[in-house]
Amino acid sequence: NHTQQGIAKSRFAYEQQQVIKNADLDSRIQLLSSIEGVSINQAEALLEKFGSIPNILRVKRTQKELMDITGINRRKAKAILNLRKNYDGGEN
């Protein structure tokens, strides 16, 4: 019916906007927001507070510190810190 078609078109338009928006994002924000549940705003807030990916992934960085960011819960903080496994940032 027409309502379902309208919803499908709206969803498609929204997804296209997200693709375009993601293409314009800083690669650091893309990395952080690619973690399930981490929004672009949360990624920006993390970078604003900690300054860089290496600073976020420091060995002594705790989940609690990341959870100071609005919307970052324990699950998201753990997922962010799990990036350490694949990260080769030197002074980690």
Secondary structure as UniProt FT lines:
FT   HELIX           2..23
FT   HELIX           27..33
FT   TURN            36..37
FT   HELIX           40..50
FT   HELIX           53..56
FT   TURN            59..60
FT   HELIX           63..66
FT   TURN            67..68
FT   TURN            70..71
FT   HELIX           74..81
FT   HELIX           82..86
//
